Amino acid sequence: MPQYGLALRYFFLMSTLVLLSGLWMFVANTSLGLEETSAYYAPKSFYGLLETVSPHLFSMGVLIFILTHFFAIVSGVAHEKFSLFSTLFFMVMLVANVSGFFITDSSIFFTLLKLLSTLMFSLFSFYALYKLFKIT
C-alpha cells in the first residue's frame, strides 16, 4: 500500500459515513415516497430552502471535486468514461439541490426529480468510492 493509502482509506470511510447519514436523514424525512417528499419540501420557504441548499452545494461539490480528481490522477482510468461520469455526477448534484425549490403540493414531476436525483447522487458517490477503494 502506498504511503498515502491509509489516509485515502480513512477519507473513503468518512465519506461513506457522511453519505450514509445524509441518506438516512433524507429517508427519515421523506420515506422515499412522492407524497411524503412533497409534504416535506412544499411548505418550506425560499429562504429556508436556501439555508439548506447552500451548505449542501458546497459540501457535495467538494466531494465531487476530490473524487473526480482522484480519478484524474489514477492510472488505468479511461478518460472518456471519466469525463462523462464527472459531468453526470456534477449535473445530478445540481438537480438534487435545485429541484427542491420547485416542489409544490401539486408538482409530481419535481418531487420525482428530487427523489431520483438524490438517490442517483448517492449511488454515483458510492460507486466512485468503491472504484477508488479497489484501486488504492
The first five atom37 places (N, CA, C, CB, O) and aatype in JSON, in Angstrom:
{
  "aatype": [12, 14, 5, 18, 7, 10, 0, 10, 1, 18, 13, 13, 10, 12, 15, 16, 10, 19, 10, 10, 15, 7, 10, 17, 12, 13, 19, 0, 2, 16, 15, 10, 7, 10, 6, 6, 16, 15, 0, 18, 18, 0, 14, 11, 15, 13, 18, 7, 10, 10, 6, 16, 19, 15, 14, 8, 10, 13, 15, 12, 7, 19, 10, 9, 13, 9, 10, 16, 8, 13, 13, 0, 9, 19, 15, 7, 19, 0, 8, 6, 11, 13, 15, 10, 13, 15, 16, 10, 13, 13, 12, 19, 12, 10, 19, 0, 2, 19, 15, 7, 13, 13, 9, 16, 3, 15, 15, 9, 13, 13, 16, 10, 10, 11, 10, 10, 15, 16, 10, 12, 13, 15, 10, 13, 15, 13, 18, 0, 10, 18, 11, 10, 13, 11, 9, 16],
  "atom_mask": [
    [1, 1, 1, 1, 1],
    [1, 1, 1, 1, 1],
    [1, 1, 1, 1, 1],
    [1, 1, 1, 1, 1],
    [1, 1, 1, 0, 1],
    [1, 1, 1, 1, 1],
    [1, 1, 1, 1, 1],
    [1, 1, 1, 1, 1],
    [1, 1, 1, 1, 1],
    [1, 1, 1, 1, 1],
    [1, 1, 1, 1, 1],
    [1, 1, 1, 1, 1],
    [1, 1, 1, 1, 1],
    [1, 1, 1, 1, 1],
    [1, 1, 1, 1, 1],
    [1, 1, 1, 1, 1],
    [1, 1, 1, 1, 1],
    [1, 1, 1, 1, 1],
    [1, 1, 1, 1, 1],
    [1, 1, 1, 1, 1],
    [1, 1, 1, 1, 1],
    [1, 1, 1, 0, 1],
    [1, 1, 1, 1, 1],
    [1, 1, 1, 1, 1],
    [1, 1, 1, 1, 1],
    [1, 1, 1, 1, 1],
    [1, 1, 1, 1, 1],
    [1, 1, 1, 1, 1],
    [1, 1, 1, 1, 1],
    [1, 1, 1, 1, 1],
    [1, 1, 1, 1, 1],
    [1, 1, 1, 1, 1],
    [1, 1, 1, 0, 1],
    [1, 1, 1, 1, 1],
    [1, 1, 1, 1, 1],
    [1, 1, 1, 1, 1],
    [1, 1, 1, 1, 1],
    [1, 1, 1, 1, 1],
    [1, 1, 1, 1, 1],
    [1, 1, 1, 1, 1],
    [1, 1, 1, 1, 1],
    [1, 1, 1, 1, 1],
    [1, 1, 1, 1, 1],
    [1, 1, 1, 1, 1],
    [1, 1, 1, 1, 1],
    [1, 1, 1, 1, 1],
    [1, 1, 1, 1, 1],
    [1, 1, 1, 0, 1],
    [1, 1, 1, 1, 1],
    [1, 1, 1, 1, 1],
    [1, 1, 1, 1, 1],
    [1, 1, 1, 1, 1],
    [1, 1, 1, 1, 1],
    [1, 1, 1, 1, 1],
    [1, 1, 1, 1, 1],
    [1, 1, 1, 1, 1],
    [1, 1, 1, 1, 1],
    [1, 1, 1, 1, 1],
    [1, 1, 1, 1, 1],
    [1, 1, 1, 1, 1],
    [1, 1, 1, 0, 1],
    [1, 1, 1, 1, 1],
    [1, 1, 1, 1, 1],
    [1, 1, 1, 1, 1],
    [1, 1, 1, 1, 1],
    [1, 1, 1, 1, 1],
    [1, 1, 1, 1, 1],
    [1, 1, 1, 1, 1],
    [1, 1, 1, 1, 1],
    [1, 1, 1, 1, 1],
    [1, 1, 1, 1, 1],
    [1, 1, 1, 1, 1],
    [1, 1, 1, 1, 1],
    [1, 1, 1, 1, 1],
    [1, 1, 1, 1, 1],
    [1, 1, 1, 0, 1],
    [1, 1, 1, 1, 1],
    [1, 1, 1, 1, 1],
    [1, 1, 1, 1, 1],
    [1, 1, 1, 1, 1],
    [1, 1, 1, 1, 1],
    [1, 1, 1, 1, 1],
    [1, 1, 1, 1, 1],
    [1, 1, 1, 1, 1],
    [1, 1, 1, 1, 1],
    [1, 1, 1, 1, 1],
    [1, 1, 1, 1, 1],
    [1, 1, 1, 1, 1],
    [1, 1, 1, 1, 1],
    [1, 1, 1, 1, 1],
    [1, 1, 1, 1, 1],
    [1, 1, 1, 1, 1],
    [1, 1, 1, 1, 1],
    [1, 1, 1, 1, 1],
    [1, 1, 1, 1, 1],
    [1, 1, 1, 1, 1],
    [1, 1, 1, 1, 1],
    [1, 1, 1, 1, 1],
    [1, 1, 1, 1, 1],
    [1, 1, 1, 0, 1],
    [1, 1, 1, 1, 1],
    [1, 1, 1, 1, 1],
    [1, 1, 1, 1, 1],
    [1, 1, 1, 1, 1],
    [1, 1, 1, 1, 1],
    [1, 1, 1, 1, 1],
    [1, 1, 1, 1, 1],
    [1, 1, 1, 1, 1],
    [1, 1, 1, 1, 1],
    [1, 1, 1, 1, 1],
    [1, 1, 1, 1, 1],
    [1, 1, 1, 1, 1],
    [1, 1, 1, 1, 1],
    [1, 1, 1, 1, 1],
    [1, 1, 1, 1, 1],
    [1, 1, 1, 1, 1],
    [1, 1, 1, 1, 1],
    [1, 1, 1, 1, 1],
    [1, 1, 1, 1, 1],
    [1, 1, 1, 1, 1],
    [1, 1, 1, 1, 1],
    [1, 1, 1, 1, 1],
    [1, 1, 1, 1, 1],
    [1, 1, 1, 1, 1],
    [1, 1, 1, 1, 1],
    [1, 1, 1, 1, 1],
    [1, 1, 1, 1, 1],
    [1, 1, 1, 1, 1],
    [1, 1, 1, 1, 1],
    [1, 1, 1, 1, 1],
    [1, 1, 1, 1, 1],
    [1, 1, 1, 1, 1],
    [1, 1, 1, 1, 1],
    [1, 1, 1, 1, 1],
    [1, 1, 1, 1, 1],
    [1, 1, 1, 1, 1]
  ],
  "atom_positions": [
    [[0.86, -1.18, 0.0], [0.0, 0.0, 0.0], [0.9, 1.24, 0.0], [-0.97, 0.0, 1.24], [1.84, 1.32, 0.78]],
    [[0.59, 2.2, -0.88], [1.39, 3.43, -0.9], [1.29, 4.17, 0.43], [0.94, 4.34, -2.05], [0.4, 3.91, 1.24]],
    [[2.21, 5.09, 0.64], [2.24, 5.82, 1.91], [0.98, 6.64, 2.15], [3.44, 6.72, 1.95], [0.65, 6.93, 3.3]],
    [[0.29, 7.03, 1.12], [-0.95, 7.8, 1.27], [-2.18, 6.9, 1.3], [-1.07, 8.81, 0.14], [-3.29, 7.4, 1.44]],
    [[-2.0, 5.6, 1.18], [-3.12, 4.66, 1.12], [-3.98, 4.68, 2.37], [0.0, 0.0, 0.0], [-5.21, 4.61, 2.28]],
    [[-3.35, 4.76, 3.53], [-4.11, 4.77, 4.78], [-4.97, 6.03, 4.9], [-3.16, 4.66, 5.98], [-6.12, 5.97, 5.32]],
    [[-4.4, 7.15, 4.53], [-5.17, 8.42, 4.57], [-6.35, 8.35, 3.61], [-4.26, 9.63, 4.22], [-7.44, 8.83, 3.93]],
    [[-6.14, 7.76, 2.43], [-7.24, 7.63, 1.48], [-8.33, 6.71, 2.0], [-6.72, 7.1, 0.15], [-9.51, 6.99, 1.82]],
    [[-7.95, 5.65, 2.66], [-8.95, 4.73, 3.21], [-9.76, 5.4, 4.32], [-8.28, 3.45, 3.74], [-10.96, 5.17, 4.43]],
    [[-9.11, 6.22, 5.13], [-9.85, 6.98, 6.14], [-10.81, 7.97, 5.47], [-8.88, 7.74, 7.08], [-11.94, 8.15, 5.93]],
    [[-10.35, 8.61, 4.39], [-11.22, 9.52, 3.65], [-12.42, 8.76, 3.09], [-10.44, 10.2, 2.51], [-13.55, 9.25, 3.17]],
    [[-12.19, 7.58, 2.52], [-13.28, 6.78, 1.98], [-14.26, 6.39, 3.08], [-12.73, 5.53, 1.28], [-15.47, 6.44, 2.87]],
    [[-13.74, 6.0, 4.22], [-14.6, 5.62, 5.34], [-15.44, 6.8, 5.81], [-13.76, 5.07, 6.51], [-16.65, 6.66, 6.0]],
    [[-14.81, 7.95, 6.01], [-15.55, 9.12, 6.49], [-16.57, 9.6, 5.45], [-14.58, 10.26, 6.83], [-17.68, 9.99, 5.8]],
    [[-16.2, 9.56, 4.18], [-17.14, 9.95, 3.13], [-18.34, 9.0, 3.09], [-16.44, 9.97, 1.75], [-19.48, 9.44, 2.93]],
    [[-18.08, 7.72, 3.25], [-19.17, 6.74, 3.28], [-20.09, 7.0, 4.46], [-18.6, 5.31, 3.36], [-21.31, 6.94, 4.31]],
    [[-19.53, 7.29, 5.62], [-20.35, 7.57, 6.8], [-21.18, 8.84, 6.62], [-19.47, 7.7, 8.04], [-22.35, 8.88, 7.01]],
    [[-20.6, 9.87, 6.03], [-21.34, 11.11, 5.78], [-22.47, 10.86, 4.79], [-20.4, 12.21, 5.24], [-23.59, 11.34, 4.98]],
    [[-22.18, 10.12, 3.72], [-23.22, 9.81, 2.73], [-24.33, 8.97, 3.33], [-22.61, 9.1, 1.52], [-25.51, 9.21, 3.06]],
    [[-23.98, 7.98, 4.13], [-24.99, 7.13, 4.75], [-25.86, 7.92, 5.73], [-24.33, 5.96, 5.49], [-27.08, 7.73, 5.77]],
    [[-25.25, 8.82, 6.51], [-26.05, 9.61, 7.45], [-26.96, 10.59, 6.69], [-25.14, 10.38, 8.42], [-28.09, 10.82, 7.11]],
    [[-26.47, 11.17, 5.6], [-27.31, 12.06, 4.8], [-28.47, 11.31, 4.15], [0.0, 0.0, 0.0], [-29.59, 11.81, 4.11]],
    [[-28.18, 10.13, 3.64], [-29.23, 9.31, 3.04], [-30.25, 8.89, 4.09], [-28.63, 8.08, 2.36], [-31.45, 8.87, 3.84]],
    [[-29.75, 8.56, 5.28], [-30.63, 8.17, 6.39], [-31.57, 9.31, 6.76], [-29.79, 7.75, 7.62], [-32.77, 9.1, 6.94]],
    [[-31.03, 10.54, 6.86], [-31.87, 11.69, 7.2], [-32.88, 11.99, 6.09], [-31.0, 12.92, 7.46], [-34.02, 12.36, 6.37]],
    [[-32.46, 11.81, 4.83], [-33.38, 12.04, 3.71], [-34.53, 11.04, 3.76], [-32.63, 11.93, 2.37], [-35.69, 11.4, 3.57]],
    [[-34.2, 9.78, 4.02], [-35.24, 8.75, 4.11], [-36.13, 9.0, 5.33], [-34.6, 7.35, 4.19], [-37.34, 8.8, 5.25]],
    [[-35.55, 9.42, 6.43], [-36.35, 9.69, 7.64], [-37.34, 10.84, 7.4], [-35.42, 10.03, 8.83], [-38.45, 10.81, 7.93]],
    [[-36.95, 11.83, 6.61], [-37.82, 12.98, 6.35], [-38.82, 12.75, 5.23], [-37.0, 14.18, 6.04], [-39.9, 13.33, 5.23]],
    [[-38.46, 11.9, 4.26], [-39.32, 11.76, 3.08], [-39.9, 10.36, 2.92], [-38.54, 12.11, 1.86], [-40.85, 10.19, 2.15]],
    [[-39.39, 9.38, 3.6], [-39.8, 7.98, 3.45], [-39.69, 7.49, 2.01], [-41.23, 7.79, 3.95], [-40.25, 6.45, 1.67]],
    [[-38.98, 8.23, 1.18], [-38.8, 7.93, -0.24], [-40.12, 7.8, -0.99], [-38.0, 6.66, -0.4], [-40.22, 7.08, -1.98]],
    [[-41.13, 8.48, -0.5], [-42.44, 8.49, -1.16], [-42.71, 9.84, -1.78], [0.0, 0.0, 0.0], [-42.21, 10.86, -1.31]],
    [[-43.51, 9.85, -2.84], [-43.83, 11.11, -3.52], [-44.62, 12.06, -2.61], [-44.63, 10.84, -4.79], [-44.29, 13.24, -2.51]],
    [[-45.64, 11.55, -1.96], [-46.46, 12.4, -1.09], [-45.67, 12.92, 0.1], [-47.69, 11.64, -0.6], [-45.8, 14.09, 0.47]],
    [[-44.86, 12.05, 0.69], [-44.08, 12.46, 1.85], [-43.01, 13.49, 1.48], [-43.42, 11.24, 2.5], [-42.75, 14.43, 2.23]],
    [[-42.39, 13.3, 0.31], [-41.38, 14.25, -0.15], [-42.02, 15.6, -0.45], [-40.66, 13.72, -1.41], [-41.48, 16.65, -0.09]],
    [[-43.17, 15.57, -1.11], [-43.88, 16.8, -1.39], [-44.31, 17.49, -0.1], [-45.11, 16.52, -2.27], [-44.2, 18.71, 0.03]],
    [[-44.79, 16.72, 0.85], [-45.22, 17.28, 2.13], [-44.05, 17.87, 2.91], [-45.93, 16.22, 2.97], [-44.24, 18.81, 3.68]],
    [[-42.86, 17.34, 2.71], [-41.69, 17.85, 3.42], [-41.16, 19.14, 2.79], [-40.58, 16.79, 3.45], [-40.83, 20.09, 3.49]],
    [[-41.09, 19.17, 1.44], [-40.47, 20.31, 0.76], [-41.44, 21.44, 0.43], [-39.82, 19.85, -0.49], [-41.04, 22.6, 0.43]],
    [[-42.71, 21.14, 0.13], [-43.66, 22.17, -0.33], [-43.85, 23.32, 0.66], [-44.99, 21.52, -0.6], [-43.87, 24.47, 0.23]],
    [[-43.99, 23.06, 1.97], [-44.24, 24.19, 2.87], [-43.01, 25.04, 3.19], [-44.83, 23.69, 4.15], [-43.13, 26.09, 3.83]],
    [[-41.84, 24.61, 2.78], [-40.63, 25.37, 3.12], [-40.57, 26.67, 2.32], [-39.37, 24.52, 2.86], [-40.97, 26.72, 1.16]],
    [[-40.06, 27.69, 2.97], [-39.91, 28.98, 2.29], [-38.65, 28.97, 1.43], [-39.84, 30.14, 3.33], [-37.79, 28.09, 1.57]],
    [[-38.56, 29.94, 0.54], [-37.37, 30.06, -0.3], [-36.13, 30.22, 0.56], [-37.51, 31.26, -1.28], [-35.11, 29.58, 0.31]],
    [[-36.23, 31.07, 1.58], [-35.09, 31.3, 2.47], [-34.73, 30.02, 3.24], [-35.39, 32.44, 3.46], [-33.55, 29.72, 3.41]],
    [[-35.73, 29.29, 3.68], [-35.47, 28.04, 4.39], [-34.77, 27.02, 3.52], [0.0, 0.0, 0.0], [-33.85, 26.33, 3.97]],
    [[-35.19, 26.92, 2.27], [-34.53, 26.01, 1.33], [-33.11, 26.48, 1.02], [-35.34, 25.88, 0.03], [-32.19, 25.68, 0.91]],
    [[-32.96, 27.79, 0.89], [-31.63, 28.35, 0.6], [-30.65, 28.07, 1.73], [-31.73, 29.85, 0.36], [-29.47, 27.81, 1.49]],
    [[-31.13, 28.12, 2.98], [-30.27, 27.81, 4.12], [-29.78, 26.36, 4.08], [-31.02, 28.06, 5.41], [-28.68, 26.07, 4.54]],
    [[-30.58, 25.48, 3.55], [-30.21, 24.08, 3.45], [-29.35, 23.82, 2.21], [-31.46, 23.2, 3.41], [-28.37, 23.09, 2.28]],
    [[-29.72, 24.4, 1.09], [-29.04, 24.13, -0.17], [-27.62, 24.7, -0.19], [-29.84, 24.7, -1.33], [-26.72, 24.07, -0.75]],
    [[-27.41, 25.85, 0.39], [-26.08, 26.49, 0.33], [-24.97, 25.59, 0.88], [-26.1, 27.79, 1.1], [-23.99, 25.36, 0.18]],
    [[-25.08, 25.08, 2.1], [-24.01, 24.19, 2.57], [-23.95, 22.86, 1.81], [-24.18, 23.92, 4.05], [-22.88, 22.27, 1.67]],
    [[-25.1, 22.39, 1.32], [-25.11, 21.15, 0.56], [-24.38, 21.32, -0.77], [-26.54, 20.67, 0.32], [-23.61, 20.44, -1.18]],
    [[-24.61, 22.43, -1.44], [-23.89, 22.68, -2.7], [-22.39, 22.68, -2.47], [-24.33, 24.01, -3.32], [-21.63, 22.11, -3.26]],
    [[-21.96, 23.32, -1.39], [-20.53, 23.38, -1.1], [-19.97, 22.0, -0.77], [-20.26, 24.34, 0.04], [-18.98, 21.58, -1.37]],
    [[-20.59, 21.3, 0.17], [-20.04, 20.03, 0.6], [-20.12, 18.95, -0.48], [-20.76, 19.55, 1.85], [-19.19, 18.17, -0.65]],
    [[-21.23, 18.92, -1.22], [-21.36, 17.94, -2.3], [-20.39, 18.28, -3.43], [-22.82, 17.9, -2.82], [-19.81, 17.39, -4.05]],
    [[-20.21, 19.55, -3.69], [-19.25, 19.97, -4.71], [-17.83, 19.61, -4.34], [0.0, 0.0, 0.0], [-17.06, 19.17, -5.2]],
    [[-17.47, 19.78, -3.09], [-16.12, 19.4, -2.63], [-15.92, 17.9, -2.75], [-15.9, 19.86, -1.17], [-14.86, 17.44, -3.18]],
    [[-16.93, 17.12, -2.37], [-16.82, 15.67, -2.51], [-16.61, 15.28, -3.96], [-18.08, 14.99, -1.95], [-15.75, 14.45, -4.27]],
    [[-17.39, 15.86, -4.87], [-17.23, 15.57, -6.29], [-15.85, 16.0, -6.77], [-18.33, 16.27, -7.13], [-15.2, 15.27, -7.51]],
    [[-15.42, 17.16, -6.35], [-14.1, 17.67, -6.75], [-13.0, 16.71, -6.34], [-13.85, 19.06, -6.13], [-12.13, 16.37, -7.14]],
    [[-13.03, 16.27, -5.09], [-11.99, 15.37, -4.59], [-12.05, 14.02, -5.3], [-12.13, 15.18, -3.08], [-11.02, 13.52, -5.76]],
    [[-13.24, 13.43, -5.38], [-13.36, 12.11, -6.0], [-12.95, 12.14, -7.48], [-14.78, 11.6, -5.87], [-12.23, 11.25, -7.93]],
    [[-13.41, 13.13, -8.21], [-13.07, 13.17, -9.63], [-11.58, 13.47, -9.85], [-13.92, 14.21, -10.35], [-11.01, 13.02, -10.84]],
    [[-10.96, 14.2, -8.94], [-9.53, 14.44, -9.08], [-8.72, 13.18, -8.76], [-9.09, 15.58, -8.17], [-7.65, 12.97, -9.33]],
    [[-9.22, 12.35, -7.87], [-8.57, 11.06, -7.66], [-8.59, 10.25, -8.94], [-9.25, 10.27, -6.52], [-7.6, 9.63, -9.31]],
    [[-9.73, 10.25, -9.64], [-9.83, 9.53, -10.9], [-8.89, 10.11, -11.94], [-11.26, 9.55, -11.41], [-8.36, 9.37, -12.78]],
    [[-8.68, 11.41, -11.9], [-7.83, 12.06, -12.9], [-6.36, 11.67, -12.73], [-7.98, 13.58, -12.81], [-5.63, 11.62, -13.71]],
    [[-5.92, 11.4, -11.5], [-4.5, 11.1, -11.29], [-4.21, 9.61, -11.21], [-4.03, 11.76, -10.03], [-3.04, 9.21, -11.24]],
    [[-5.24, 8.78, -11.12], [-5.03, 7.34, -11.05], [-4.82, 6.8, -12.45], [-6.23, 6.63, -10.35], [-5.57, 7.12, -13.37]],
    [[-3.78, 5.99, -12.6], [-3.53, 5.42, -13.92], [-4.49, 4.27, -14.18], [-2.06, 4.93, -14.04], [-4.97, 3.61, -13.26]],
    [[-4.76, 4.03, -15.44], [-5.63, 2.94, -15.83], [-7.1, 3.31, -15.92], [0.0, 0.0, 0.0], [-7.94, 2.43, -16.09]],
    [[-7.43, 4.58, -15.81], [-8.82, 5.02, -15.92], [-9.03, 5.58, -17.32], [-9.16, 6.1, -14.83], [-8.27, 6.42, -17.79]],
    [[-10.08, 5.09, -18.0], [-10.41, 5.61, -19.33], [-10.93, 7.03, -19.19], [-11.47, 4.7, -20.05], [-11.97, 7.26, -18.58]],
    [[-10.21, 7.98, -19.75], [-10.55, 9.39, -19.52], [-11.84, 9.8, -20.21], [-9.42, 10.27, -20.01], [-12.49, 10.76, -19.77]],
    [[-12.25, 9.11, -21.27], [-13.52, 9.44, -21.91], [-14.67, 9.09, -20.97], [-13.67, 8.68, -23.26], [-15.6, 9.88, -20.78]],
    [[-14.62, 7.9, -20.38], [-15.65, 7.5, -19.43], [-15.6, 8.37, -18.18], [-15.5, 6.02, -19.05], [-16.63, 8.73, -17.62]],
    [[-14.41, 8.7, -17.75], [-14.22, 9.54, -16.56], [-14.84, 10.91, -16.79], [-12.73, 9.67, -16.22], [-15.49, 11.45, -15.89]],
    [[-14.63, 11.48, -17.96], [-15.16, 12.81, -18.27], [-16.69, 12.79, -18.26], [-14.65, 13.3, -19.62], [-17.32, 13.7, -17.71]],
    [[-17.28, 11.78, -18.86], [-18.74, 11.65, -18.87], [-19.27, 11.44, -17.46], [-19.17, 10.49, -19.78], [-20.26, 12.06, -17.07]],
    [[-18.62, 10.58, -16.69], [-19.04, 10.32, -15.31], [-18.97, 11.6, -14.48], [-18.17, 9.22, -14.68], [-19.9, 11.9, -13.73]],
    [[-17.89, 12.35, -14.61], [-17.73, 13.59, -13.84], [-18.82, 14.6, -14.16], [-16.36, 14.21, -14.11], [-19.38, 15.24, -13.27]],
    [[-19.13, 14.73, -15.45], [-20.17, 15.67, -15.87], [-21.53, 15.25, -15.34], [-20.21, 15.78, -17.4], [-22.28, 16.07, -14.8]],
    [[-21.86, 13.97, -15.48], [-23.15, 13.48, -14.97], [-23.24, 13.61, -13.46], [-23.35, 12.01, -15.38], [-24.28, 13.99, -12.93]],
    [[-22.15, 13.31, -12.78], [-22.08, 13.42, -11.32], [-22.4, 14.85, -10.89], [-20.69, 12.99, -10.8], [-23.2, 15.06, -9.98]],
    [[-21.78, 15.82, -11.54], [-21.99, 17.22, -11.2], [-23.43, 17.66, -11.52], [-20.99, 18.11, -11.95], [-24.05, 18.37, -10.73]],
    [[-23.94, 17.23, -12.66], [-25.3, 17.62, -13.05], [-26.34, 17.01, -12.11], [-25.59, 17.18, -14.5], [-27.31, 17.68, -11.75]],
    [[-26.14, 15.77, -11.7], [-27.06, 15.13, -10.76], [-27.04, 15.88, -9.43], [-26.68, 13.65, -10.55], [-28.08, 16.07, -8.81]],
    [[-25.86, 16.3, -8.99], [-25.76, 17.07, -7.75], [-26.53, 18.38, -7.84], [-24.29, 17.34, -7.41], [-27.24, 18.75, -6.91]],
    [[-26.39, 19.08, -8.95], [-27.12, 20.34, -9.12], [-28.63, 20.11, -9.13], [-26.7, 21.03, -10.42], [-29.37, 20.85, -8.47]],
    [[-29.08, 19.11, -9.86], [-30.52, 18.83, -9.94], [-31.05, 18.43, -8.56], [-30.8, 17.7, -10.97], [-32.14, 18.85, -8.17]],
    [[-30.28, 17.63, -7.83], [-30.72, 17.19, -6.49], [-30.91, 18.39, -5.56], [-29.69, 16.23, -5.89], [-31.81, 18.38, -4.72]],
    [[-30.09, 19.39, -5.71], [-30.2, 20.56, -4.84], [-31.23, 21.57, -5.32], [-28.86, 21.23, -4.72], [-31.96, 22.13, -4.5]],
    [[-31.29, 21.81, -6.59], [-32.16, 22.86, -7.12], [-33.62, 22.41, -7.23], [-31.67, 23.3, -8.49], [-34.53, 23.24, -7.11]],
    [[-33.86, 21.14, -7.44], [-35.23, 20.66, -7.66], [-36.15, 20.89, -6.47], [-35.21, 19.19, -8.0], [-37.36, 21.01, -6.64]],
    [[-35.6, 20.96, -5.27], [-36.42, 21.22, -4.09], [-37.12, 22.56, -4.12], [0.0, 0.0, 0.0], [-38.18, 22.72, -3.52]],
    [[-36.55, 23.55, -4.83], [-37.16, 24.88, -4.92], [-38.46, 24.87, -5.72], [-36.19, 25.85, -5.54], [-39.29, 25.76, -5.56]],
    [[-38.63, 23.87, -6.57], [-39.79, 23.83, -7.47], [-40.88, 22.88, -7.0], [-39.35, 23.44, -8.84], [-41.9, 22.74, -7.68]],
    [[-40.69, 22.25, -5.87], [-41.68, 21.3, -5.37], [-42.84, 22.06, -4.73], [-41.05, 20.32, -4.35], [-42.65, 22.88, -3.83]],
    [[-44.04, 21.77, -5.23], [-45.26, 22.3, -4.64], [-46.16, 21.11, -4.31], [-45.99, 23.32, -5.61], [-45.8, 19.96, -4.57]],
    [[-47.31, 21.39, -3.74], [-48.23, 20.3, -3.4], [-48.69, 19.53, -4.63], [-49.43, 20.86, -2.66], [-49.05, 18.36, -4.51]],
    [[-48.68, 20.15, -5.78], [-49.19, 19.5, -6.98], [-48.12, 19.17, -8.02], [-50.24, 20.37, -7.62], [-48.45, 18.77, -9.13]],
    [[-46.84, 19.33, -7.68], [-45.78, 19.11, -8.67], [-45.15, 17.73, -8.5], [-44.71, 20.2, -8.55], [-44.13, 17.58, -7.83]],
    [[-45.76, 16.75, -9.1], [-45.25, 15.39, -9.04], [-43.91, 15.28, -9.76], [-46.26, 14.4, -9.64], [-43.02, 14.55, -9.32]],
    [[-43.76, 15.99, -10.88], [-42.54, 15.91, -11.67], [-41.31, 16.31, -10.85], [-42.65, 16.8, -12.9], [-40.33, 15.57, -10.81]],
    [[-41.37, 17.47, -10.19], [-40.2, 17.93, -9.44], [-39.98, 17.1, -8.17], [-40.38, 19.41, -9.06], [-38.85, 16.94, -7.72]],
    [[-41.04, 16.58, -7.62], [-40.9, 15.69, -6.47], [-40.17, 14.42, -6.88], [-42.27, 15.35, -5.87], [-39.25, 13.97, -6.2]],
    [[-40.59, 13.84, -7.99], [-39.93, 12.64, -8.51], [-38.49, 12.94, -8.9], [-40.71, 12.09, -9.71], [-37.59, 12.13, -8.67]],
    [[-38.27, 14.1, -9.5], [-36.92, 14.53, -9.87], [-36.03, 14.65, -8.64], [-36.97, 15.86, -10.63], [-34.87, 14.23, -8.67]],
    [[-36.55, 15.21, -7.57], [-35.79, 15.34, -6.32], [-35.43, 13.97, -5.77], [-36.6, 16.14, -5.27], [-34.28, 13.73, -5.41]],
    [[-36.39, 13.07, -5.72], [-36.14, 11.72, -5.21], [-35.09, 11.0, -6.04], [-37.43, 10.91, -5.18], [-34.12, 10.46, -5.5]],
    [[-35.29, 10.98, -7.34], [-34.37, 10.24, -8.21], [-32.97, 10.84, -8.23], [-34.92, 10.2, -9.62], [-31.99, 10.1, -8.19]],
    [[-32.88, 12.15, -8.28], [-31.55, 12.77, -8.33], [-30.8, 12.6, -7.02], [-31.68, 14.26, -8.66], [-29.58, 12.43, -7.03]],
    [[-31.5, 12.63, -5.9], [-30.84, 12.41, -4.61], [-30.32, 10.98, -4.51], [-31.79, 12.7, -3.45], [-29.21, 10.74, -4.06]],
    [[-31.14, 10.03, -4.95], [-30.7, 8.64, -4.94], [-29.57, 8.41, -5.94], [-31.88, 7.71, -5.26], [-28.64, 7.66, -5.65]],
    [[-29.65, 9.05, -7.1], [-28.57, 8.92, -8.09], [-27.27, 9.51, -7.57], [-28.96, 9.6, -9.41], [-26.2, 8.94, -7.79]],
    [[-27.35, 10.65, -6.88], [-26.13, 11.23, -6.31], [-25.5, 10.26, -5.31], [-26.44, 12.58, -5.63], [-24.29, 10.08, -5.3]],
    [[-26.33, 9.65, -4.48], [-25.81, 8.68, -3.52], [-25.17, 7.5, -4.24], [-26.93, 8.19, -2.58], [-24.08, 7.06, -3.87]],
    [[-25.84, 6.98, -5.24], [-25.28, 5.85, -6.0], [-23.99, 6.21, -6.7], [-26.3, 5.34, -7.02], [-23.03, 5.44, -6.66]],
    [[-23.94, 7.37, -7.34], [-22.71, 7.82, -8.01], [-21.58, 7.95, -6.99], [-22.95, 9.17, -8.73], [-20.45, 7.56, -7.26]],
    [[-21.89, 8.5, -5.82], [-20.86, 8.68, -4.79], [-20.33, 7.34, -4.3], [-21.42, 9.49, -3.62], [-19.12, 7.15, -4.2]],
    [[-21.25, 6.42, -4.0], [-20.81, 5.11, -3.53], [-20.06, 4.35, -4.61], [-22.02, 4.29, -3.06], [-19.1, 3.64, -4.32]],
    [[-20.47, 4.5, -5.85], [-19.77, 3.86, -6.96], [-18.34, 4.4, -7.08], [-20.53, 4.07, -8.28], [-17.4, 3.63, -7.21]],
    [[-18.19, 5.72, -7.03], [-16.86, 6.33, -7.14], [-15.99, 5.91, -5.96], [-16.97, 7.87, -7.2], [-14.81, 5.59, -6.14]],
    [[-16.54, 5.91, -4.76], [-15.77, 5.49, -3.59], [-15.35, 4.03, -3.72], [-16.58, 5.69, -2.31], [-14.22, 3.67, -3.4]],
    [[-16.25, 3.18, -4.19], [-15.95, 1.76, -4.36], [-14.83, 1.57, -5.38], [-17.2, 0.99, -4.8], [-13.88, 0.83, -5.13]],
    [[-14.94, 2.23, -6.53], [-13.91, 2.1, -7.58], [-12.56, 2.58, -7.09], [-14.31, 2.88, -8.82], [-11.55, 1.93, -7.33]],
    [[-12.54, 3.7, -6.41], [-11.27, 4.23, -5.91], [-10.7, 3.36, -4.8], [-11.47, 5.65, -5.39], [-9.48, 3.18, -4.71]],
    [[-11.57, 2.81, -3.97], [-11.13, 1.93, -2.89], [-10.47, 0.67, -3.47], [-12.33, 1.54, -1.97], [-9.48, 0.18, -2.94]],
    [[-11.04, 0.17, -4.56], [-10.47, -1.02, -5.22], [-9.09, -0.72, -5.81], [-11.42, -1.52, -6.32], [-8.21, -1.58, -5.79]],
    [[-8.92, 0.49, -6.33], [-7.66, 0.85, -6.99], [-6.54, 1.06, -5.98], [-7.85, 2.11, -7.83], [-5.4, 0.67, -6.23]],
    [[-6.87, 1.67, -4.84], [-5.81, 2.01, -3.88], [-5.42, 0.87, -2.99], [-6.23, 3.15, -3.03], [-4.55, 1.02, -2.14]]
  ]
}
